[in-house]
Amino acid sequence: MSAELLSGLTLTPILTQPTLFAAVLGFGPTSGGNTVVLVGLNLNGATSVTFGGTPATIVSQDPSGILLTVTAPPHAPGNVPVVVTTPAGASNPVSYTYLGPAVPPPPAVFAITPTSGPTTGGTPFTIVGTDLTGASVTFNGVPATSVNVIGGVLLTGVTPAGTAGNATVQVTTPAGSATVAGGFTYLAPPPPIVVAITPLSGTIAGGTPFVITGANLTGASVTFGGTPATNVVVTANGTVLVGLTPAGAAGNVAVTVTTPSGSATVAGGFTYV
């Protein structure tokens, strides 16, 4: 072919489809924004790079076509294909992993001690388990107080007040909830027991100081012939009750001690004189 003929031809370069070998680093945060270097062949002239279909920002291109630097876009957690497109077409995909935030495991609970306490609450307790960090505790839906977690495996607190019977104990963290097997049993306080009153008699005008001895007297009130005594005080251990008699008619009257758990009558009563 003559030189004159060759000079009139336009030569079209042959384009080679890009090939990807790897993404370095092959992982990053779901927020994106990190630099990723793509390694392959024929990557020069790239017009787009996608991560799971989401366009990345092209930062620089190696003239040799071996390296292509991009900024990863945001994406949901998981593995996604990375594809480079040049005028010659789309490359094969390589894998890139978006790392989501670590999800803490839900709590697990093994036991509670003690397993019972009074309905008035106030019982210190300990729960043994795992992944208890950040936990709260409820007894039949009522929050416990003074909750403290030690090393994620021990939880201490104080029971709230409750009704007599078994209560569901639930431990809750931001990762979920767990129920203590067997729960916690609220015990109704026993009814009052009265042994004696002193003195056995007093003026009909009332105002006689008296002492009643017995057991389980906490929270008690006292009546003399149905009329409430005044200034009633019970010792901390619930065994002694003191007060002042009300006014009454001459004669013997029943003395009744009443608590939230029941009533008891003083043998022999009290005589107004």
C-alpha positions as CSV (number, residue, x, y, z in Angstrom):
1,M,0.0,0.0,0.0
2,S,1.4,3.4,-1.0
3,A,2.3,6.1,1.5
4,E,-0.3,8.3,-0.1
5,L,-3.0,5.8,0.6
6,L,-1.9,5.2,4.2
7,S,-1.9,8.9,5.0
8,G,-5.7,9.0,4.3
9,L,-6.6,6.4,6.9
10,T,-7.7,7.1,10.5
11,L,-6.4,4.5,13.0
12,T,-8.8,3.6,15.9
13,P,-7.0,2.3,19.0
14,I,-8.0,-1.1,20.3
15,L,-9.5,-0.8,23.8
16,T,-8.9,-3.6,26.3
17,Q,-11.6,-4.4,28.9
18,P,-10.4,-3.6,32.5
19,T,-9.6,-6.4,34.9
20,L,-9.7,-6.2,38.7
21,F,-7.5,-8.3,41.0
22,A,-8.2,-6.8,44.5
23,A,-9.4,-3.9,46.6
24,V,-6.9,-2.8,49.2
25,L,-8.0,-2.5,52.0
26,G,-10.9,-4.8,51.3
27,F,-13.0,-3.6,54.1
28,G,-14.2,-0.3,55.8
29,P,-16.9,1.4,57.7
30,T,-20.5,1.7,56.6
31,S,-20.1,5.5,56.7
32,G,-17.6,5.3,53.8
33,G,-15.1,8.1,53.3
34,N,-12.0,5.8,53.5
35,T,-9.4,5.4,50.8
36,V,-9.4,2.2,48.8
37,V,-6.8,1.2,46.2
38,L,-8.0,-1.0,43.3
39,V,-5.4,-3.2,41.7
40,G,-5.8,-4.6,38.2
41,L,-5.1,-4.2,34.5
42,N,-6.3,-1.6,32.0
43,L,-7.9,0.6,34.7
44,N,-6.7,3.8,33.1
45,G,-9.4,6.0,31.7
46,A,-11.9,4.8,34.3
47,T,-15.2,6.7,34.1
48,S,-16.8,5.3,37.1
49,V,-16.3,3.0,40.1
50,T,-19.2,1.5,42.0
51,F,-19.4,-0.3,45.4
52,G,-22.6,-2.4,45.4
53,G,-24.0,-0.1,42.7
54,T,-23.2,3.1,44.6
55,P,-20.7,5.4,42.9
56,A,-17.4,6.0,44.5
57,T,-15.2,9.1,44.1
58,I,-12.2,8.6,41.9
59,V,-9.2,10.2,43.5
60,S,-6.3,9.3,41.2
61,Q,-5.5,7.0,38.3
62,D,-2.1,5.4,37.6
63,P,-1.2,6.0,33.9
64,S,-0.1,2.3,33.7
65,G,-3.6,1.3,34.4
66,I,-2.6,-1.0,37.3
67,L,-3.7,1.2,40.2
68,L,-6.8,3.2,40.8
69,T,-7.5,5.1,44.0
70,V,-11.0,5.9,45.1
71,T,-13.0,7.0,48.2
72,A,-15.5,4.4,49.3
73,P,-19.1,5.6,49.4
74,P,-21.5,4.9,52.4
75,H,-23.3,1.6,52.3
76,A,-25.2,-0.9,54.5
77,P,-23.1,-3.6,56.2
78,G,-22.1,-6.6,54.2
79,N,-20.1,-7.8,51.2
80,V,-20.6,-5.8,48.0
81,P,-19.1,-6.1,44.5
82,V,-16.7,-3.4,43.3
83,V,-16.8,-2.7,39.5
84,V,-14.6,-0.3,37.4
85,T,-16.0,1.0,34.1
86,T,-13.8,2.4,31.3
87,P,-14.6,3.2,27.7
88,A,-13.8,-0.4,27.0
89,G,-16.5,-1.7,29.3
90,A,-17.0,-2.9,32.9
91,S,-14.5,-5.0,34.8
92,N,-15.1,-8.2,36.7
93,P,-16.2,-7.6,40.3
94,V,-14.0,-7.9,43.4
95,S,-15.4,-8.2,46.9
96,Y,-15.4,-5.4,49.5
97,T,-16.8,-5.7,53.0
98,Y,-18.7,-2.9,54.9
99,L,-18.3,-3.4,58.6
100,G,-21.3,-2.4,60.7
101,P,-21.1,-1.5,64.4
102,A,-20.6,-4.5,66.7
103,V,-23.9,-5.7,68.1
104,P,-23.6,-6.7,71.8
105,P,-25.2,-10.1,72.7
106,P,-28.4,-10.1,74.7
107,P,-28.1,-10.7,78.5
108,A,-28.2,-14.2,79.9
109,V,-29.2,-14.8,83.5
110,F,-28.6,-18.0,85.6
111,A,-29.8,-17.4,89.1
112,I,-31.0,-14.9,91.7
113,T,-30.2,-15.0,95.4
114,P,-32.1,-14.8,97.7
115,T,-35.2,-16.3,95.9
116,S,-37.7,-14.7,98.3
117,G,-38.3,-11.7,100.5
118,P,-41.0,-9.7,102.2
119,T,-43.8,-7.8,100.3
120,T,-42.5,-4.6,101.8
121,G,-39.4,-4.8,99.5
122,G,-36.0,-3.7,100.5
123,T,-34.4,-7.1,100.1
124,P,-30.8,-6.9,98.7
125,F,-30.4,-9.4,95.9
126,T,-27.7,-10.6,93.5
127,I,-28.2,-11.9,89.9
128,V,-25.6,-14.0,88.2
129,G,-25.3,-14.0,84.4
130,T,-23.5,-12.7,81.4
131,D,-23.6,-9.6,79.2
132,L,-25.4,-7.7,82.0
133,T,-23.6,-4.3,81.4
134,G,-26.1,-1.5,81.3
135,A,-28.9,-3.6,82.7
136,S,-32.0,-2.7,84.6
137,V,-34.2,-5.1,86.6
138,T,-38.0,-5.3,87.2
139,F,-40.0,-7.4,89.6
140,N,-43.4,-7.9,88.0
141,G,-42.7,-4.8,86.0
142,V,-41.7,-2.7,89.0
143,P,-38.1,-1.4,88.8
144,A,-35.6,-2.5,91.4
145,T,-33.5,0.2,93.1
146,S,-29.8,0.7,93.7
147,V,-28.9,-1.5,90.7
148,N,-25.2,-2.0,90.0
149,V,-23.4,-4.3,87.5
150,I,-20.0,-5.7,88.2
151,G,-17.9,-7.0,85.3
152,G,-21.0,-7.7,83.3
153,V,-21.6,-11.0,85.2
154,L,-22.9,-9.9,88.6
155,L,-25.9,-7.6,89.2
156,T,-26.9,-6.3,92.6
157,G,-29.9,-4.3,93.7
158,V,-32.8,-3.9,96.2
159,T,-36.2,-5.4,95.6
160,P,-39.2,-3.1,95.2
161,A,-42.4,-3.7,97.2
162,G,-44.7,-6.3,95.8
163,T,-47.8,-8.5,96.4
164,A,-47.5,-11.9,98.0
165,G,-46.7,-14.7,95.6
166,N,-44.2,-15.3,92.7
167,A,-43.0,-12.4,90.7
168,T,-41.3,-12.4,87.3
169,V,-37.8,-11.0,87.4
170,Q,-36.7,-9.5,84.1
171,V,-33.2,-8.2,83.2
172,T,-33.0,-5.7,80.3
173,T,-30.1,-4.2,78.5
174,P,-29.9,-2.3,75.2
175,A,-29.4,-5.6,73.5
176,G,-32.4,-7.4,74.8
177,S,-34.1,-9.0,77.9
178,A,-33.8,-12.2,79.9
179,T,-36.1,-13.7,82.6
180,V,-34.7,-15.3,85.7
181,A,-35.9,-18.9,86.0
182,G,-38.1,-19.4,89.0
183,G,-38.5,-15.7,89.6
184,F,-38.7,-14.2,93.1
185,T,-41.3,-15.0,95.8
186,Y,-42.8,-12.3,97.8
187,L,-43.7,-13.5,101.3
188,A,-46.6,-11.9,103.2
189,P,-45.5,-11.0,106.7
190,P,-46.9,-13.3,109.4
191,P,-49.9,-12.1,111.4
192,P,-49.3,-10.4,114.8
193,I,-48.8,-12.4,118.0
194,V,-49.5,-10.8,121.4
195,V,-48.3,-12.2,124.7
196,A,-49.3,-9.7,127.3
197,I,-50.3,-6.1,128.1
198,T,-49.1,-4.1,131.1
199,P,-50.7,-2.6,133.1
200,L,-53.9,-4.6,133.1
201,S,-56.0,-1.7,134.1
202,G,-56.2,2.1,134.0
203,T,-58.4,5.2,134.5
204,I,-61.6,5.7,132.4
205,A,-60.2,9.1,131.4
206,G,-57.6,7.3,129.3
207,G,-54.0,8.4,128.8
208,T,-52.6,5.4,130.7
209,P,-49.2,4.4,129.2
210,F,-49.3,0.7,128.2
211,V,-46.8,-1.9,126.8
212,I,-47.8,-4.9,124.7
213,T,-45.2,-7.6,124.0
214,G,-45.4,-10.1,121.2
215,A,-44.1,-10.7,117.7
216,N,-44.7,-9.4,114.2
217,L,-46.1,-6.1,115.5
218,T,-44.5,-3.9,112.9
219,G,-47.1,-1.5,111.4
220,A,-49.6,-2.3,114.1
221,S,-52.5,-0.2,115.5
222,V,-54.3,-0.9,118.7
223,T,-58.0,-0.5,119.8
224,F,-59.4,-0.7,123.3
225,G,-63.1,-1.7,123.1
226,G,-63.0,-0.6,119.4
227,T,-61.5,2.9,120.3
228,P,-58.0,3.5,118.8
229,A,-55.1,4.0,121.2
230,T,-52.9,7.0,120.7
231,N,-49.1,7.6,120.4
232,V,-48.6,4.0,119.3
233,V,-44.9,3.1,118.6
234,V,-43.5,-0.3,117.7
235,T,-39.8,-1.2,118.2
236,A,-37.7,-2.0,115.1
237,N,-37.8,-5.7,115.7
238,G,-41.6,-5.8,116.0
239,T,-41.7,-7.3,119.5
240,V,-42.8,-4.4,121.7
241,L,-45.6,-1.9,121.2
242,V,-46.2,1.1,123.4
243,G,-48.9,3.7,123.5
244,L,-51.6,5.6,125.5
245,T,-55.0,4.2,126.3
246,P,-58.1,6.0,125.0
247,A,-60.9,7.0,127.3
248,G,-63.4,4.3,128.1
249,A,-66.3,3.2,130.2
250,A,-65.7,1.3,133.4
251,G,-65.2,-2.4,133.0
252,N,-63.3,-4.9,130.9
253,V,-62.7,-4.3,127.2
254,A,-61.1,-6.2,124.4
255,V,-57.6,-5.0,123.3
256,T,-57.0,-5.8,119.6
257,V,-53.7,-5.4,117.7
258,T,-54.0,-5.1,113.9
259,T,-51.3,-5.2,111.2
260,P,-51.6,-5.5,107.4
261,S,-51.3,-9.3,107.9
262,G,-54.1,-9.7,110.4
263,S,-55.3,-9.1,114.0
264,A,-54.7,-10.6,117.5
265,T,-56.5,-10.0,120.8
266,V,-54.7,-9.6,124.1
267,A,-55.8,-12.4,126.5
268,G,-57.7,-10.9,129.5
269,G,-58.2,-7.5,127.8
270,F,-57.9,-4.3,129.8
271,T,-60.0,-3.0,132.7
272,Y,-61.1,0.6,133.0
273,V,-61.6,1.7,136.6
